[in-house]
């Protein structure tokens, strides 16, 4: 029988490029930046890449096996997901980070929603966001030769100068896949081969650059714009993440709107936010808007004539769920804004009272406190940067002078924040008497694990600092015996170390800046 006129199910247009071929080309396009990342950061970066890729492939294989589904692990999509995730991680990240991230990306984001083509957000980015939320400190910890250092993006957001050339080449401190040059070359190859859509990647970069130039504070300064483009995952996000077929619109106009949305959101997060790696969230938000974009931006069918069908619907309807979500968001936002406006003054008063209380605790002989002029000058010179080189990520917030009723100096109080806590920042006040003896410490911010890190706020631990006239304290794990030794909290070494480093920074600041001054 002649089957020439048989109608088959869609799609009717087929291409010689298979999923395996496309994924292979994408992996090859990512290979240069992976190689540079390993050369610059060492073998541990290679271990992270291997752990991430192998875990992603194994997770998909095991899921298909257990669920009796056709095995798809050889199509290359799991390899690309694992590789993308690994390239967004710190080269000093422990191996459990890429392993957990790959399991989440493949199992939760991809397989649980039906496999390839069914995921509603980019699996690698969803896993990165999951890791950022669950292991914030570990994900933002970057070490060079065992010393914690700030990334160029952190320096840029703090207003400090950065080396754009190092960022462009990928030799600066940052994620494994940090070479903007290698990413740009790989992305342009994909675009030239028509594997990715130029409407998406170039609108992302265009929208981001335009907003950074208009509202970034330094105008369209080429070095400033280049630094922003070379860091924070912009190039990788534009060419490799946002262009994912499954989570991007199908129409060209939709792709332009989608790309601009991601670029504008990324720039807003960069300008108004505090996190250097917030571009991931802008792409995830863009992914969530794709169904709405595809609903209302539909390509015009061939041979379509407007009005040819008398029954053609003229009305433009917004789905009820979208209306409900928008209304709920507006109501919740208005309520939160109202509560914040009503309680703002009270919060500030409570914060001031808490600071004053901590000052009084660590400098009990003082009846009044005033800002130290020499301390303020030194803090301003730090320009929000990390204090010293041997205290980890420690910042000096303020320094005040305690005076008695006659106006004589009886002590100093230094407010210090350590960003190396296990569950966030640790802020404390260090009280030092006029002769250099540490009176004690008082916490104004401590949100560590209950029963472990929170025990650093108990008198038994805090009292170890009081009454010591030394230049620095030493953390020990076997019981303090010598003067200046501090016994660590069992099971909370990270928190204990952060506290000791913060106190040592406060003492060092006193010795170098405040001692004998005002």
C-alpha positions as CSV (number, residue, x, y, z in Angstrom):
1,X,0.0,0.0,0.0
2,X,1.2,3.5,-0.8
3,X,2.0,5.3,2.4
4,X,3.2,8.6,0.9
5,X,0.1,10.5,2.1
6,X,-0.1,9.0,5.6
7,X,-0.1,11.6,8.3
8,X,2.3,11.0,11.1
9,X,2.4,12.6,14.6
10,X,4.3,15.8,15.1
11,X,7.1,16.9,14.8
12,X,7.1,16.6,11.1
13,X,10.4,18.4,10.6
14,X,13.4,16.3,11.7
15,X,17.1,17.2,12.0
16,X,20.2,15.1,11.6
17,X,21.5,16.6,14.9
18,X,20.7,14.3,17.8
19,X,20.5,15.2,21.4
20,X,23.8,13.3,21.9
21,X,25.5,15.3,19.2
22,X,24.3,18.6,20.6
23,X,25.3,17.8,24.2
24,X,28.7,16.6,22.9
25,X,29.3,19.9,21.2
26,X,28.2,21.9,24.3
27,X,30.6,19.8,26.5
28,X,33.4,20.4,24.1
29,X,32.6,24.2,24.2
30,X,32.9,24.1,27.9
31,X,36.1,22.1,27.9
32,X,38.5,25.0,27.4
33,X,37.3,26.9,30.5
34,X,37.5,23.6,32.4
35,X,41.1,23.0,31.4
36,X,42.1,26.5,32.3
37,X,40.3,26.1,35.7
38,X,42.3,23.0,36.5
39,X,45.6,24.5,35.4
40,X,45.0,27.6,37.5
41,X,43.5,26.0,40.6
42,X,45.2,22.6,40.7
43,X,44.1,19.0,40.9
44,X,41.3,19.5,43.4
45,X,39.4,21.4,40.7
46,X,39.7,18.3,38.5
47,X,38.4,16.1,41.3
48,X,35.4,18.4,41.7
49,X,34.6,18.2,37.9
50,X,34.9,14.4,37.9
51,X,32.8,14.0,41.0
52,X,30.1,16.2,39.6
53,X,29.9,14.6,36.1
54,X,30.2,11.0,37.4
55,X,27.5,11.6,40.0
56,X,25.2,13.1,37.5
57,X,25.5,10.2,35.1
58,X,25.3,7.6,37.8
59,X,22.2,9.3,39.3
60,X,20.3,9.2,36.0
61,X,21.4,5.6,35.3
62,X,20.2,4.4,38.7
63,X,16.9,6.3,38.5
64,X,16.1,4.8,35.1
65,X,17.1,1.4,36.3
66,X,15.0,1.5,39.5
67,X,12.0,3.0,37.7
68,X,12.3,0.5,34.8
69,X,12.5,3.4,32.3
70,X,14.6,3.4,29.0
71,X,18.1,4.4,30.1
72,X,19.0,7.8,28.8
73,X,22.3,8.4,30.6
74,X,24.2,8.1,27.2
75,X,22.5,11.1,25.6
76,X,25.0,13.4,27.2
77,X,22.6,15.7,29.0
78,X,23.7,14.5,32.4
79,X,27.4,15.0,31.5
80,X,26.6,18.6,30.5
81,X,24.6,19.3,33.7
82,X,27.4,17.9,35.9
83,X,30.0,19.8,34.0
84,X,28.1,23.1,34.2
85,X,27.5,22.7,37.9
86,X,31.2,21.9,38.6
87,X,32.3,25.0,36.7
88,X,30.2,27.2,38.9
89,X,31.8,26.0,42.1
90,X,34.7,27.2,44.2
91,X,37.9,25.2,43.4
92,X,38.3,24.7,47.2
93,X,34.8,23.2,47.7
94,X,34.8,19.9,49.5
95,X,33.8,16.9,47.2
96,X,30.4,16.4,48.9
97,X,29.3,19.7,47.4
98,X,29.4,18.7,43.7
99,X,28.0,15.2,44.6
100,X,25.0,16.6,46.5
101,X,24.5,19.2,43.8
102,X,24.5,16.7,41.0
103,X,22.1,14.4,42.7
104,X,19.7,17.3,43.3
105,X,20.0,18.5,39.7
106,X,19.4,15.1,38.0
107,X,17.1,13.4,40.5
108,X,14.9,16.3,41.8
109,X,14.9,18.9,39.0
110,X,15.1,16.5,36.0
111,X,14.0,12.9,36.7
112,X,11.2,13.7,39.1
113,X,9.6,16.0,36.5
114,X,9.8,13.4,33.7
115,X,13.3,13.5,32.4
116,X,15.0,15.4,29.6
117,X,12.6,18.0,28.1
118,X,10.3,18.1,31.2
119,X,12.4,20.2,33.7
120,X,10.9,23.6,34.3
121,X,14.2,25.3,35.3
122,X,17.8,24.7,34.4
123,X,19.0,21.7,36.5
124,X,22.5,22.9,37.0
125,X,21.4,26.4,38.1
126,X,18.7,25.0,40.3
127,X,21.3,22.8,42.0
128,X,23.7,25.8,42.4
129,X,20.9,27.8,44.1
130,X,20.1,24.8,46.3
131,X,23.8,24.6,47.4
132,X,24.0,28.4,47.9
133,X,20.9,28.2,50.2
134,X,22.0,25.1,52.1
135,X,25.8,25.6,52.3
136,X,26.1,29.3,52.0
137,X,29.5,29.6,53.8
138,X,31.1,26.7,52.0
139,X,29.8,27.9,48.6
140,X,31.2,31.4,49.1
141,X,34.6,30.3,50.6
142,X,37.5,30.9,48.2
143,X,41.0,30.0,49.3
144,X,44.4,30.5,47.7
145,X,47.2,28.4,49.3
146,X,44.9,27.8,52.3
147,X,44.3,31.5,52.9
148,X,40.7,32.8,52.5
149,X,40.6,35.6,50.0
150,X,37.9,37.8,48.4
151,X,36.9,37.2,44.8
152,X,37.3,40.0,42.2
153,X,33.5,40.3,42.1
154,X,33.4,40.8,45.9
155,X,36.1,43.5,45.6
156,X,34.2,45.1,42.7
157,X,30.9,45.3,44.7
158,X,32.8,46.8,47.6
159,X,34.2,49.5,45.4
160,X,37.7,48.3,45.2
161,X,39.9,48.0,42.1
162,X,40.1,44.7,40.3
163,X,42.4,43.2,37.6
164,X,40.1,42.9,34.6
165,X,42.8,41.1,32.6
166,X,43.0,38.3,35.1
167,X,39.2,38.0,35.2
168,X,39.1,37.8,31.4
169,X,41.7,35.2,31.2
170,X,40.5,33.2,34.2
171,X,43.6,33.4,36.4
172,X,41.9,35.5,39.1
173,X,40.5,33.9,42.3
174,X,37.0,32.6,41.7
175,X,34.9,29.7,40.4
176,X,36.5,26.9,38.4
177,X,34.9,28.0,35.1
178,X,36.0,31.6,35.5
179,X,37.7,32.2,32.2
180,X,35.5,34.7,30.4
181,X,37.7,34.4,27.3
182,X,37.3,30.6,27.1
183,X,33.5,30.8,27.8
184,X,33.1,33.5,25.2
185,X,35.0,31.5,22.5
186,X,32.9,28.4,23.4
187,X,29.6,30.3,23.4
188,X,30.4,32.0,20.0
189,X,31.2,28.6,18.5
190,X,27.8,27.3,19.6
191,X,26.1,30.4,18.2
192,X,27.9,30.1,14.9
193,X,26.8,26.5,14.6
194,X,23.2,27.6,15.4
195,X,23.1,25.4,18.4
196,X,22.1,28.3,20.7
197,X,19.9,31.3,19.9
198,X,21.6,34.6,19.5
199,X,18.4,36.4,20.5
200,X,18.8,35.1,24.0
201,X,22.6,35.4,24.7
202,X,23.0,38.8,23.1
203,X,19.9,40.3,24.7
204,X,21.1,39.0,28.1
205,X,24.4,40.7,27.7
206,X,22.8,43.9,26.2
207,X,20.2,44.3,28.9
208,X,22.8,43.7,31.6
209,X,25.4,46.1,30.2
210,X,22.8,48.8,29.6
211,X,21.5,48.8,33.1
212,X,24.9,48.5,34.7
213,X,26.0,51.5,32.6
214,X,23.0,53.6,33.5
215,X,22.7,52.8,37.2
216,X,26.0,51.1,38.2
217,X,27.4,54.4,39.5
218,X,30.4,54.6,37.1
219,X,28.6,55.3,33.9
220,X,29.7,53.5,30.7
221,X,33.3,53.2,31.8
222,X,34.8,50.4,29.7
223,X,36.9,48.8,32.5
224,X,34.0,48.9,34.9
225,X,31.6,47.3,32.4
226,X,34.2,44.7,31.4
227,X,34.8,43.8,35.0
228,X,31.0,43.3,35.6
229,X,30.7,41.2,32.4
230,X,33.8,39.0,33.1
231,X,32.6,38.1,36.7
232,X,29.6,36.8,38.5
233,X,28.7,34.1,35.9
234,X,27.4,36.6,33.3
235,X,29.1,35.0,30.2
236,X,28.4,31.5,31.2
237,X,24.8,32.4,32.1
238,X,24.2,34.1,28.8
239,X,25.7,31.5,26.5
240,X,25.3,28.2,28.3
241,X,22.6,28.5,31.0
242,X,19.9,30.8,29.7
243,X,20.0,29.2,26.2
244,X,18.8,25.8,27.4
245,X,16.2,24.6,24.9
246,X,13.8,23.3,27.5
247,X,13.6,26.3,29.7
248,X,13.7,29.1,27.1
249,X,10.9,30.5,24.8
250,X,10.3,29.1,21.3
251,X,9.6,32.4,19.4
252,X,12.3,34.9,18.5
253,X,10.4,37.8,20.1
254,X,9.9,35.7,23.2
255,X,13.6,34.9,23.3
256,X,14.5,38.6,23.1
257,X,12.1,39.5,26.0
258,X,13.3,36.5,28.0
259,X,17.0,37.5,27.5
260,X,16.3,41.2,28.4
261,X,14.4,40.1,31.5
262,X,17.4,38.0,32.7
263,X,19.9,40.7,31.9
264,X,17.9,43.4,33.7
265,X,17.3,41.3,36.7
266,X,20.9,40.3,36.9
267,X,22.0,43.9,36.8
268,X,19.4,44.9,39.4
269,X,20.7,42.2,41.7
270,X,24.3,43.3,41.1
271,X,23.5,47.0,41.7
272,X,21.1,46.7,44.7
273,X,22.1,43.3,46.2
274,X,25.0,42.2,48.3
275,X,25.7,38.7,46.8
276,X,28.3,38.6,44.0
277,X,26.8,35.5,42.4
278,X,23.2,36.5,42.2
279,X,23.0,36.0,38.3
280,X,21.9,32.4,38.9
281,X,18.7,33.7,40.5
282,X,17.9,36.0,37.6
283,X,18.1,33.0,35.1
284,X,15.9,30.9,37.4
285,X,13.3,33.6,37.5
286,X,13.5,34.0,33.8
287,X,12.9,30.2,33.4
288,X,9.7,30.6,35.5
289,X,8.4,33.3,33.1
290,X,8.9,31.1,30.0
291,X,5.4,29.4,30.0
292,X,3.8,32.8,30.3
293,X,5.9,34.2,27.5
294,X,5.1,31.2,25.2
295,X,1.4,31.6,26.0
296,X,1.1,35.1,24.7
297,X,3.9,35.4,22.2
298,X,3.0,32.9,19.5
299,X,4.7,32.7,16.1
300,X,2.4,33.5,13.2
301,X,1.5,30.3,11.3
302,X,2.2,30.0,7.6
303,X,-0.7,31.2,5.4
304,X,-2.5,32.7,8.3
305,X,-4.8,35.6,7.5
306,X,-6.1,37.7,10.3
307,X,-9.9,37.6,10.4
308,X,-10.2,34.6,8.1
309,X,-11.9,32.7,10.8
310,X,-15.1,34.5,11.9
311,X,-15.0,32.7,15.2
312,X,-11.5,34.1,16.0
313,X,-11.4,35.3,19.5
314,X,-10.5,38.9,19.9
315,X,-10.2,39.1,23.7
316,X,-6.9,39.0,25.6
317,X,-7.3,37.0,28.7
318,X,-4.8,36.6,31.6
319,X,-5.1,33.2,33.3
320,X,-6.7,33.3,36.7
321,X,-3.8,31.7,38.5
322,X,-1.5,34.5,37.2
323,X,-4.0,37.1,38.5
324,X,-4.2,35.4,41.8
325,X,-0.4,35.1,42.2
326,X,0.0,38.8,41.3
327,X,-2.7,39.9,43.8
328,X,-1.2,37.7,46.6
329,X,2.2,39.1,45.9
330,X,1.0,42.7,45.9
331,X,-1.0,42.2,49.1
332,X,1.9,40.4,50.8
333,X,4.4,43.1,49.7
334,X,2.2,45.9,50.9
335,X,1.7,44.2,54.2
336,X,5.4,43.6,54.7
337,X,6.2,47.1,53.7
338,X,3.7,48.5,56.1
339,X,5.0,46.3,59.0
340,X,8.6,47.4,58.1
341,X,7.6,51.1,58.1
342,X,5.8,50.8,61.4
343,X,8.6,48.9,63.1
344,X,11.7,50.5,61.5
345,X,12.3,53.1,64.3
346,X,11.7,50.5,67.0
347,X,14.2,48.1,65.3
348,X,16.8,50.8,65.1
349,X,16.2,51.8,68.8
350,X,16.5,48.1,69.8
351,X,19.7,47.7,67.8
352,X,21.2,50.8,69.4
353,X,20.2,49.6,72.8
354,X,21.7,46.2,72.1
355,X,25.0,47.8,71.1
356,X,25.0,50.1,74.1
357,X,24.3,47.1,76.4
358,X,27.2,45.2,74.9
359,X,29.5,48.2,75.4
360,X,28.5,48.4,79.0
361,X,29.0,44.6,79.5
362,X,32.6,44.7,78.3
363,X,33.5,48.1,79.6
364,X,31.6,48.3,83.0
365,X,33.7,51.2,84.4
366,X,32.5,53.6,81.6
367,X,29.5,55.8,82.1
368,X,29.6,57.2,78.5
369,X,30.9,56.1,75.1
370,X,31.9,58.2,72.1
371,X,33.3,57.3,68.7
372,X,37.1,57.1,68.5
373,X,38.5,59.5,66.0
374,X,41.6,57.5,65.2
375,X,39.5,54.3,65.0
376,X,37.0,55.9,62.6
377,X,39.9,57.1,60.4
378,X,41.4,53.5,60.3
379,X,38.0,51.9,59.6
380,X,37.3,54.4,56.8
381,X,40.7,53.5,55.3
382,X,39.7,49.8,55.2
383,X,36.8,50.8,52.9
384,X,34.7,47.8,54.0
385,X,37.5,45.4,53.4
386,X,38.8,42.5,55.4
387,X,40.9,43.5,58.3
388,X,44.5,42.1,58.4
389,X,45.7,38.9,56.8
390,X,45.7,36.3,59.6
391,X,42.1,36.5,60.9
392,X,40.0,35.1,58.1
393,X,37.1,37.2,56.8
394,X,36.9,39.6,59.7
395,X,35.6,43.2,59.5
396,X,36.0,46.1,62.0
397,X,32.6,47.8,62.3
398,X,33.3,50.5,64.9
399,X,35.5,51.6,67.7
400,X,34.3,53.6,70.7
401,X,36.1,55.1,73.7
402,X,34.7,54.5,77.2
403,X,35.0,57.4,79.7
404,X,34.2,57.7,83.4
405,X,32.2,60.5,85.0
406,X,35.3,62.8,85.0
407,X,35.9,62.3,81.3
408,X,38.9,60.0,81.7
409,X,39.4,57.1,79.3
410,X,38.8,53.8,81.1
411,X,38.6,51.5,78.1
412,X,37.8,50.8,74.5
413,X,35.2,48.8,72.7
414,X,35.7,47.4,69.2
415,X,32.8,45.9,67.3
416,X,34.0,43.1,65.0
417,X,32.2,40.8,62.5
418,X,33.5,37.5,61.3
419,X,32.0,36.1,58.1
420,X,33.5,32.7,58.8
421,X,30.7,31.4,61.1
422,X,29.2,28.0,60.4
423,X,25.8,29.5,59.8
424,X,26.5,33.1,58.9
425,X,28.1,36.2,60.4
426,X,29.2,36.5,64.0
427,X,29.3,40.0,65.4
428,X,30.8,40.7,68.9
429,X,32.1,43.6,71.0
430,X,35.6,43.3,72.5
431,X,36.2,45.4,75.6
432,X,39.7,46.4,76.4
433,X,40.7,48.4,79.4
434,X,43.1,51.4,79.3
435,X,46.1,49.2,80.2
436,X,45.4,46.7,77.4
437,X,43.6,44.0,79.5
438,X,40.7,42.3,77.7
439,X,37.6,42.8,79.9
440,X,35.5,40.4,78.0
441,X,33.4,39.9,74.9
442,X,29.6,40.3,74.2
443,X,27.8,39.0,71.2
444,X,25.4,41.2,69.2
445,X,24.9,38.6,66.4
446,X,25.2,34.8,66.9
447,X,23.0,32.5,64.9
448,X,25.0,29.2,65.0
449,X,23.7,25.7,65.5
450,X,21.8,25.2,68.8
451,X,23.6,23.0,71.2
452,X,26.9,23.4,69.3
453,X,28.0,26.8,67.9
454,X,25.5,28.6,70.1
455,X,27.4,27.4,73.1
456,X,30.1,30.1,72.3
457,X,27.6,32.5,73.8
458,X,27.7,30.8,77.2
459,X,29.7,32.3,80.1
460,X,31.9,29.2,80.3
461,X,33.4,29.9,76.9
462,X,33.2,33.7,76.9
463,X,35.0,34.0,80.3
464,X,38.2,32.5,78.8
465,X,39.0,35.9,77.2
466,X,38.5,38.1,80.3
467,X,41.4,39.4,82.3
468,X,44.1,38.6,79.8
469,X,46.6,41.2,78.7
470,X,48.1,39.5,75.7
471,X,48.5,40.3,71.9
472,X,46.6,37.2,70.7
473,X,44.6,34.2,71.8
474,X,45.2,30.6,70.6
475,X,42.4,28.0,70.1
476,X,43.1,24.5,71.4
477,X,41.0,21.4,71.4
478,X,42.6,19.4,74.2
479,X,41.8,21.8,77.1
480,X,43.3,25.2,77.7
481,X,46.4,25.1,80.0
482,X,48.6,28.1,79.1
483,X,47.8,31.8,79.4
484,X,46.0,33.0,76.2
485,X,44.7,29.5,75.2
486,X,41.0,29.2,74.5
487,X,39.4,25.7,74.8
488,X,37.2,25.1,71.6
489,X,33.6,24.0,71.9
490,X,33.4,20.3,71.1
491,X,31.8,19.8,67.7
492,X,31.9,23.5,66.9
493,X,35.5,24.2,65.9
494,X,34.4,26.4,63.0
495,X,32.4,28.7,65.2
496,X,35.1,28.7,67.9
497,X,37.8,29.6,65.4
498,X,35.7,32.4,64.0
499,X,35.1,33.9,67.5
500,X,38.9,33.6,68.4
501,X,39.8,35.3,65.1
502,X,37.4,38.1,65.7
503,X,38.7,38.7,69.2
504,X,42.3,38.6,68.0
505,X,41.4,41.1,65.2
506,X,39.9,43.4,67.8
507,X,43.0,43.2,70.1
508,X,45.2,43.8,67.1
509,X,43.2,46.8,66.1
510,X,43.5,48.2,69.6
511,X,47.3,47.7,69.7
512,X,47.9,49.2,66.3
513,X,45.3,52.0,66.2
514,X,43.6,52.8,69.6
515,X,46.3,52.2,72.2
516,X,47.0,55.5,74.1
517,X,44.8,57.5,71.7
518,X,41.2,58.7,71.4
